[in-house]
Amino acid sequence: MRGRRGDGERGENAALRYLESLGYTLVERNFQTRCGEIDLILRDGGALVFCEVKLRRSISFGEPAEAVTATKQAKLRIAAEEYLAEREPDYEEVRFDVVGILRRGGGDEIVHITDAF
């Protein structure tokens, strides 16, 4: 696994392990739409959580979570609407979380923003 896709998958795996340790359960990974992809879709109690994962190796271009711009948020909302229409899941609420991972030599620094937007 090399390049951006490999890094993305490693970041998603790290985020998933972290979120599962908090009690989240995975519903689906890498849901593809015309607007892009939703990295992780999970359940947190009655909430259906659409999670964007950002991995960075340095903060030269800002913190990982800062990469989830207003444009990216709008695309994620559209993708989530498509998911809800297509899959018709049961849920009490819908939420968007962001997991930022800063990968350093000594390990990963994970920042989880609940209800990010």
Backbone as CSV, one residue per row, in Angstrom:
resi,resn,N_x,N_y,N_z,CA_x,CA_y,CA_z,C_x,C_y,C_z
1,MET,0.845,-1.174,0.000,0.000,0.000,0.000,0.890,1.236,0.000
2,ARG,0.871,1.959,-1.070,1.727,3.127,-1.166,0.910,4.315,-1.637
3,GLY,1.444,5.492,-1.377,0.817,6.700,-1.869,-0.382,7.133,-1.054
4,ARG,-1.153,8.020,-1.664,-2.278,8.643,-0.953,-3.333,7.635,-0.515
5,ARG,-3.669,6.692,-1.397,-4.705,5.712,-1.031,-4.240,4.858,0.148
6,GLY,-2.971,4.455,0.124,-2.430,3.664,1.226,-2.434,4.445,2.524
7,ASP,-2.022,5.710,2.467,-2.055,6.558,3.664,-3.481,6.742,4.147
8,GLY,-4.389,6.951,3.198,-5.793,7.132,3.566,-6.355,5.910,4.263
9,GLU,-6.026,4.746,3.739,-6.523,3.511,4.353,-5.920,3.306,5.744
10,ARG,-4.635,3.601,5.890,-4.002,3.488,7.213,-4.644,4.464,8.196
11,GLY,-4.929,5.679,7.734,-5.595,6.656,8.590,-6.988,6.205,8.987
12,GLU,-7.737,5.671,8.024,-9.085,5.175,8.324,-9.036,4.014,9.314
13,ASN,-8.060,3.128,9.153,-7.920,2.008,10.084,-7.630,2.503,11.496
14,ALA,-6.730,3.476,11.623,-6.399,4.033,12.940,-7.613,4.729,13.545
15,ALA,-8.336,5.489,12.732,-9.529,6.183,13.219,-10.592,5.176,13.651
16,LEU,-10.775,4.121,12.869,-11.774,3.110,13.201,-11.429,2.417,14.518
17,ARG,-10.175,2.047,14.706,-9.772,1.420,15.975,-10.067,2.354,17.146
18,TYR,-9.737,3.634,16.967,-9.976,4.626,18.017,-11.471,4.747,18.318
19,LEU,-12.278,4.906,17.288,-13.720,5.087,17.482,-14.369,3.838,18.068
20,GLU,-13.939,2.663,17.633,-14.479,1.430,18.211,-14.120,1.321,19.696
21,SER,-12.957,1.834,20.068,-12.581,1.814,21.489,-13.492,2.712,22.318
22,LEU,-14.165,3.666,21.663,-15.117,4.554,22.333,-16.540,3.994,22.307
23,GLY,-16.717,2.841,21.665,-18.036,2.220,21.626,-18.794,2.400,20.318
24,TYR,-18.206,3.066,19.344,-18.845,3.207,18.036,-18.827,1.843,17.343
25,THR,-19.798,1.623,16.469,-19.791,0.410,15.652,-19.816,0.794,14.179
26,LEU,-19.029,0.102,13.407,-18.913,0.384,11.978,-20.157,-0.086,11.244
27,VAL,-20.675,0.774,10.378,-21.793,0.430,9.501,-21.264,0.194,8.095
28,GLU,-20.425,1.105,7.610,-19.917,1.016,6.238,-18.671,1.870,6.101
29,ARG,-17.795,1.445,5.196,-16.570,2.193,4.874,-16.590,2.615,3.420
30,ASN,-16.030,3.781,3.157,-15.773,4.246,1.792,-17.012,4.217,0.898
31,PHE,-18.090,4.828,1.388,-19.312,4.930,0.602,-19.077,5.947,-0.508
32,GLN,-19.188,5.496,-1.765,-18.902,6.318,-2.942,-20.163,6.992,-3.475
33,THR,-20.040,8.279,-3.792,-21.128,9.009,-4.435,-20.544,9.844,-5.563
34,ARG,-21.410,10.519,-6.276,-20.932,11.402,-7.347,-20.144,12.580,-6.780
35,CYS,-20.360,12.914,-5.511,-19.677,14.039,-4.870,-18.377,13.637,-4.190
36,GLY,-18.124,12.345,-4.099,-16.940,11.893,-3.409,-17.249,10.712,-2.518
37,GLU,-16.493,10.605,-1.445,-16.561,9.429,-0.605,-16.746,9.817,0.857
38,ILE,-17.530,9.012,1.559,-17.620,9.134,3.013,-16.708,8.058,3.574
39,ASP,-15.713,8.469,4.351,-14.706,7.533,4.837,-15.303,6.447,5.717
40,LEU,-15.985,6.854,6.775,-16.550,5.901,7.729,-17.979,6.302,8.077
41,ILE,-18.851,5.326,8.127,-20.207,5.537,8.605,-20.359,4.599,9.800
42,LEU,-20.737,5.183,10.941,-20.764,4.429,12.190,-22.034,4.713,12.962
43,ARG,-22.249,3.904,13.990,-23.325,4.159,14.949,-22.689,4.505,16.278
44,ASP,-23.252,5.527,16.900,-22.889,5.915,18.261,-24.207,6.043,19.015
45,GLY,-24.622,4.959,19.658,-25.948,4.936,20.253,-26.985,5.037,19.147
46,GLY,-27.910,5.989,19.275,-28.935,6.188,18.252,-28.492,7.071,17.104
47,ALA,-27.277,7.575,17.182,-26.781,8.487,16.143,-26.115,7.718,15.009
48,LEU,-26.407,8.143,13.797,-25.697,7.674,12.618,-24.629,8.729,12.340
49,VAL,-23.378,8.311,12.354,-22.258,9.246,12.285,-21.521,9.087,10.958
50,PHE,-21.433,10.191,10.226,-20.643,10.248,9.002,-19.309,10.866,9.399
51,CYS,-18.236,10.110,9.208,-16.934,10.533,9.728,-15.934,10.751,8.605
52,GLU,-15.344,11.915,8.584,-14.260,12.241,7.662,-12.947,12.078,8.407
53,VAL,-12.012,11.374,7.790,-10.710,11.118,8.397,-9.646,11.847,7.594
54,LYS,-8.800,12.596,8.292,-7.686,13.298,7.652,-6.392,12.921,8.349
55,LEU,-5.451,12.399,7.577,-4.147,12.030,8.095,-3.096,12.960,7.506
56,ARG,-2.202,13.424,8.346,-1.092,14.259,7.901,0.183,13.758,8.561
57,ARG,1.286,13.998,7.894,2.593,13.628,8.446,3.281,14.817,9.102
58,SER,2.771,16.014,8.854,3.311,17.216,9.495,2.203,18.262,9.531
59,ILE,2.476,19.341,10.241,1.491,20.430,10.297,1.917,21.596,9.407
60,SER,2.770,21.318,8.435,3.230,22.348,7.501,2.069,23.056,6.814
61,PHE,1.003,22.328,6.562,-0.171,22.900,5.894,-1.351,22.996,6.847
62,GLY,-1.082,22.994,8.138,-2.129,23.105,9.149,-2.431,21.761,9.790
63,GLU,-3.265,21.817,10.812,-3.691,20.604,11.508,-4.540,19.754,10.567
64,PRO,-4.518,18.438,10.735,-5.278,17.571,9.820,-6.752,17.945,9.693
65,ALA,-7.423,18.202,10.798,-8.864,18.501,10.751,-9.163,19.808,10.018
66,GLU,-8.190,20.698,9.934,-8.406,21.962,9.219,-8.575,21.750,7.722
67,ALA,-8.229,20.568,7.239,-8.375,20.261,5.818,-9.829,19.981,5.429
68,VAL,-10.708,19.887,6.420,-12.126,19.667,6.130,-12.764,21.055,5.964
69,THR,-12.596,21.583,4.777,-13.032,22.938,4.447,-14.553,23.012,4.272
70,ALA,-15.054,24.208,4.118,-16.490,24.397,3.883,-16.930,23.670,2.613
71,THR,-16.095,23.670,1.595,-16.415,22.959,0.355,-16.518,21.462,0.605
72,LYS,-15.561,20.907,1.357,-15.579,19.484,1.683,-16.805,19.152,2.536
73,GLN,-17.139,20.024,3.478,-18.314,19.806,4.318,-19.583,19.745,3.469
74,ALA,-19.698,20.637,2.509,-20.881,20.648,1.634,-20.972,19.347,0.836
75,LYS,-19.845,18.858,0.338,-19.833,17.599,-0.406,-20.214,16.427,0.490
76,LEU,-19.740,16.444,1.729,-20.079,15.380,2.666,-21.572,15.382,2.996
77,ARG,-22.149,16.563,3.125,-23.594,16.648,3.394,-24.395,16.042,2.241
78,ILE,-24.006,16.365,1.021,-24.703,15.818,-0.155,-24.536,14.301,-0.206
79,ALA,-23.319,13.833,0.049,-23.061,12.389,0.049,-23.889,11.692,1.135
80,ALA,-24.003,12.317,2.293,-24.797,11.741,3.383,-26.275,11.668,2.990
81,GLU,-26.775,12.703,2.323,-28.159,12.680,1.852,-28.375,11.526,0.879
82,GLU,-27.404,11.297,-0.001,-27.503,10.188,-0.940,-27.499,8.857,-0.195
83,TYR,-26.636,8.733,0.801,-26.582,7.506,1.601,-27.925,7.255,2.276
84,LEU,-28.478,8.278,2.919,-29.748,8.128,3.629,-30.876,7.736,2.678
85,ALA,-30.887,8.329,1.492,-31.932,8.015,0.512,-31.771,6.592,-0.028
86,GLU,-30.536,6.176,-0.247,-30.278,4.861,-0.834,-30.443,3.720,0.172
87,ARG,-29.905,3.896,1.375,-29.869,2.809,2.356,-31.056,2.817,3.331
88,GLU,-31.688,3.975,3.508,-32.826,4.143,4.421,-32.578,3.533,5.803
89,PRO,-31.494,3.912,6.463,-31.196,3.341,7.784,-32.074,3.955,8.871
90,ASP,-32.217,3.226,9.974,-32.888,3.774,11.156,-31.877,4.616,11.929
91,TYR,-32.321,5.737,12.440,-31.449,6.589,13.241,-32.296,7.593,14.002
92,GLU,-31.762,8.035,15.133,-32.417,9.075,15.923,-31.890,10.448,15.546
93,GLU,-30.614,10.483,15.199,-30.000,11.730,14.758,-28.869,11.398,13.795
94,VAL,-28.490,12.398,13.012,-27.363,12.293,12.094,-26.316,13.289,12.554
95,ARG,-25.067,12.858,12.483,-23.979,13.709,12.963,-22.769,13.555,12.036
96,PHE,-22.003,14.632,11.951,-20.760,14.610,11.189,-19.598,14.794,12.159
97,ASP,-18.718,13.798,12.220,-17.517,13.868,13.047,-16.302,13.960,12.130
98,VAL,-15.227,14.507,12.675,-13.952,14.547,11.967,-12.901,13.943,12.886
99,VAL,-12.092,13.070,12.312,-10.948,12.528,13.039,-9.697,12.974,12.291
100,GLY,-8.884,13.770,12.971,-7.609,14.214,12.424,-6.498,13.395,13.046
101,ILE,-5.606,12.891,12.204,-4.501,12.073,12.687,-3.201,12.692,12.221
102,LEU,-2.349,12.996,13.181,-1.015,13.490,12.880,-0.059,12.340,13.118
103,ARG,0.526,11.831,12.042,1.409,10.667,12.107,2.835,11.156,12.291
104,ARG,3.394,10.787,13.405,4.786,11.134,13.700,5.551,9.853,13.956
105,GLY,6.866,9.957,14.013,7.708,8.783,14.214,7.332,7.969,15.432
106,GLY,6.918,8.639,16.510,6.589,7.947,17.746,5.175,7.416,17.812
107,GLY,4.370,7.669,16.813,2.992,7.185,16.828,2.032,8.223,16.293
108,ASP,0.771,7.943,16.468,-0.287,8.814,15.949,-0.854,9.688,17.051
109,GLU,-1.067,10.950,16.714,-1.787,11.869,17.595,-3.171,12.031,16.974
110,ILE,-4.205,11.622,17.710,-5.564,11.621,17.177,-6.385,12.717,17.845
111,VAL,-7.047,13.514,17.006,-7.978,14.533,17.481,-9.340,14.194,16.896
112,HIS,-10.312,13.990,17.772,-11.670,13.628,17.359,-12.593,14.803,17.659
113,ILE,-13.214,15.311,16.608,-14.164,16.407,16.766,-15.565,15.843,16.533
114,THR,-16.331,15.799,17.603,-17.693,15.290,17.552,-18.629,16.395,17.107
115,ASP,-19.577,16.070,16.233,-20.536,17.048,15.716,-19.784,18.259,15.159
116,ALA,-18.837,17.982,14.263,-17.902,18.989,13.765,-18.557,20.080,12.927
117,PHE,-19.650,19.742,12.227,-20.333,20.737,11.379,-21.762,20.314,11.138
